Amino acid sequence: MCIRDRFSVCVIAVQLGYVFPSSIFRYQRDEYFQHTFGWSDFVNFYVLCLAVPVFMLVAAYLFALEPTDFTGLMCRLGRILRLLLFWSILYQIFFFTGYGALKLFPEDALERAIFLLTAGNTVYYFFLCLLFVTVVTHFAHQLSTRAIWVLFALTTLIVSVLPILHRETGILLAMHANPLNFLPLAFAGIALARLTRPPSWLGLVMFALAALSAILDWTVYIDPCFFELNRFALPEYTRPSLIFLAVAVMILAVRANFKPNSMVSFMARHSLGVYCLHPFFIPVRSKLVEKMHLSGAAEVLIPLAVVLALSYLGSIVMGRFLRDDLIRESCKNQGGVRG
């Protein structure tokens, strides 16, 4: 789906450091408490951060459209698991001097669990969460539509409580790699797949719920404890506003039924390859900023364009010249891995 391909650009923007970070990113002198919501916050937290939830929802939706048996499920999970292991291990070896990466494996049990849950502190935690969403989608597909919507509501409520529990208990429940962040999207994907054309009123309701729940983001959820997880005083994905907004955007995309042009088709062929490859080019940003003395909009747009171009080029080259099935699967977005 073209919606997923366009959001692949947002993932790279997040990895490059968001767009013109506001005072919500500043821990010093408690500046985040005096923060006033601005346009960059809208872009950072409701456009860029929306990418991963949308990917999860699209994956659940497509899987629900063509459900498979248990054997098919195992095949799909095997493909996702190979992607998870291959790219996360390659990343560790590439950036931490080969076998020196083994020294990074924590000895503490809790830190070890977090290391594994985050795929070695890499963006490839996405595949672990995708495994979870795929399994839930497969087994929940047999439930009635009413039960699916009830579960969507209940799991969204759970997500809304996780940041508060995180703050009160110290348990990392609002971590970006927590699979529970995306649990409601499995049920939403099934529910939308059962609708030939989702009604416009449902999309409006989801947009309204997203706007209302966004109030939580800037009142209840702001807390310094979230600096332990990310660069700002908010949970990244553990927010019901993102769930409702992802569903609203999905409904809009399904109803619009855009005809893919050549550019969108190109992005579709390489979206997963770009996702897998772009972390290797992120260090280019600091070198560009330093060598070219970038500032303002150029500091955001030029590194984004360069990393995006290198990622697409890498996907094209690897997909054309390497014969390994695993790498071709990553670069050509084959099989059931469509998120």
N, C-alpha and C positions, 0 to 999 in steps of 0.2 A: 504494500500500500504506500502511496506517495507521501502520506503524512509521516510515516516512519522515516523515510529517506531524507525529508527536509529537516527533521529533528536531529539527524546525525551531526549536523553542523553545530547544534546547541551543545552536544556532548563535548566537542572539542573546545568550544568557548568556555565551558565550565572548567576543563582541565587547564586552560591557559590563565585562569584566575578571575573569571567573571568579567562583567562590564562596569567600569568606573565604580568600584566598591564604595559604599557609603559608610556612615559612622557605625552602622550595625556590624561592620567588620572589625571595629576598633575596640580592643580590650582595655587599652591604656586609658586611665582617668575615667573609667566607666562611661565612655562616650556613647555606648550602645543604648544606655538608658534614656538619653536625651534625643534619641534618633527620631527623625521625621520621615515618614514614608515618601519616597520620590520615584521618578520615572525609572531610574536605574534599578531600584528594588523590584519594580514590576517586571523588568526584563530579566533580572537575575533569578528571582524566586518564583515567577509564574510563567516564564517562557523557557529559560535555559534549564531550570530544575524540572521542568515538565517532561523533558526528553525521555528519561528512563521510565517513568510511569506510563507514558504513551507507548513505548516499545513493549512493555509488559502487557498492556491492554491489547495491542495489536496481535501479539503472539497468542494470547488466550482466545481472542476473537477468531483468528484464522484456524486455530486448533479446534475450536468448538464448531466451526463450519464444516469441518471434515474430520469428525471423530474417528478414532482407530481402536483396534482391539489391544489386548495386553501386550502382544508381541510387537505391534506397531509402536506402542508406548515405549517399550524397552529399546527399540531401535532409535527412537527420537531422543530418549534420555542418553543413550550411548553417544550420539553425535554431539549433544551439548556438553557431556562430560569430557569428551576428547578435546573440544575447543577450550574448555576451562583449564584442563591440565596442560595442554600444549602451550597456550599463550601465557599463562601465569608463570610457568616454569621458564619459558624462553625469556620473559621479561626479567626474572630474577637473575638468570645467567648473564644476560646482556648488560645489565646495569651494575652487577655486583661481582664482576671478575670471575666468571665461570663458577667453579666449585666453591669459591668464597661465599656464594649465596647461601650455602648450607649453614654458615655461622649465624645467619640472620634468624634461623628458626628458634623461637623463644623456648626457654626451659620451664618457665612458669606455666602451669596448666591453663589458667584463665587467658594469659597472653597468647598461648598457643592456640586456644580455641578462636580467639579474635583474629589471629593471623590466618587461620584456615578459612574462617567465615568471610574474610575480606579478600580471599585469594592472594594472600601475601601482600596485603595493602596495595592492591592494584585495582584498576577499573574492571578487571575480569570477574569481580564478585557478581557482576551482572549475570553471568552464566549460571552461577550457583542459585541465585534468586529465580532465574528462568526455569531451572530444574524444579524448584518448589512450585512455581505457578503452573507449570505443565502438568505435574502430578495432580495438583488440586483440581485443575480444569478437567482432567481425564475422569476422575472419580466423581466429581460433582455434576458432571454432564447428565447423569442418570436421574437427578432430582427434578422435582416439578419446578415450573417457572416461579410459582409463588415462593417456594422454599429458597430458590436462588436469590430472589430480591430481598428476602428476609435476611439471608446470610450476608448479602452485600451490605445491608444496613448495620447488622451486628458487628461485622468485621471492621467497617469504617468507624464505628463507635470505639472499637478496641484501639484502632490506630490513633484516634483523637486523645485517648487516655495515656498512651505510651510515653509521650514527652513528660507528662506530669509524674508518672511512676519513675521515669528515669531520674528526674530531679530529686524526688523524695527518697529513693532507694539507693541511688548511685549505680544501679545496674544499667548497662549500656543498651537500654531498650530502644532508644531513639537513634541508634547508629544507622548510618546510611545503608549498610549492608544487611540489615535485619530483614529477612524474607517476609516477615509479617507486614512490612510497609506496603507490600504489593498484593497481599492476600485478597482484599476487596476487588482488585482488578480481574482476578480469575473469575469471580462470580459475575462481574459486570460484562466481561467478554462473552460468557455463555448467554447471559440475558440478551445482549444486543444481537448475538448471532441468531437468536430465535425470532427476531423481528425482521421481516422482509425489508422494511424501510422504517427505521426508528422515527416516531412522530416528533415534529418540531417542538411541541410543548415539553417533551421530555428533555430535550436539549436545553431549553430555557430554564427548566426547573434545576438542572444540573449547574448551569451557569450561576443561577441565583444562590444555590447552596454553596457553591465555590466562593462567591463573594461574601456570604455570611460567615462561613467557617474561616475565611481569611482574617477575620477579626481576632480569632484565637492566636494567629501567628504573631500579631503585633501587640498583643496584650498579655495573654496567659503564658505563651510559650517563650517569650524573651527571657533569657537567663544565661549567666556566664558559664554554667556547666556545659553548654553546648559548644564552647570553644575547645573543649577537650576532643570533640569529634570532628569539627570542621573549622572553617575560617570565620564563622559568624555566630552571633548569639541566638541562633534559631536552629531547630532540627532541619535537616536537608530534605528528606523524603517523608518523614513521619508526620505528615500534616494532611488532614482530611480535605483541605482546600485543593491539594494537588490531585486527589482521587476524583473529586467531583469535576474538576476542570478537565482532567484527562478524558473522562466519560463524555463531557460536553463536546470537546474537540473531536472525539471519535464519532459522535452522532452527526456532527456537522460534516465531517469528511465522508461518512457513508451516504448521507443524504445528497451531498453535492455530486458524488460520483464523478470526480474529475477524470478527464481523459489524459493519460500520461503522454507527454511529449518526449522528444528524444533526450532532452536533458534529464527529465525525471527518470526515464528508463535507464540512462547511464548511472544515475545515482542509486537506483534500485539494484543494479547488478553489483555495485561495489560498496553498498552501505555497511555490510558486515565486515568486509575487508578493511574499510576505513576505520571502523570501530576498533578492530583488533590491532591495527598498525599505528594509529595516531599516537599512542603513549610513547613510542620510540622516537617521535619527532618533537615532543613537547619541549625538551631542553633547547631547541632551536630558538625559542622565544627570548630567553635571557640574552643570548648572543646577538640576536637582531636588535634588541633594545639598546644594548651596550654599544655595538658597532655603529648603528645608524642614528644613535641619540634620539630615539623615538619618544614622543610625548603626545598627550591628548588622544584624539581619535586614532591617529596613526599607530599608537602603542597597542591599540586593541585590534584594529583591522588588518594591519600588515602581517603580524605574526599569525593571526587566524587564517588569512589567505595562504600563507606559505605552508603552514602545517597541514591545512586541508589539501593543498596541491600535492605536497609530498606523500600524503596518505593515499590519495587517489592514484598517484603514479606508482607507488609501491604495490597497491592492489592490482593494478593493470599488469605490472611486470611479473609479480608472483603468480597471478592467475594464468599468464600466458606461457611462462617458461618452466615453472616447477610442476612436476607430475605427481607429487604426493597428494593422495586423496584428501588428507586432513587439511592441507593448506589450500587446495582448490576449493574445498568446502567452505573455508573461511572467507576466501576472496570472492567467490561467486555466489555466496548466499544460497547454496543448494539445500535440498532436503527440507526438513521441518523446522529448522532454526530460522525464523523470520523476524524475531524481535529486534 
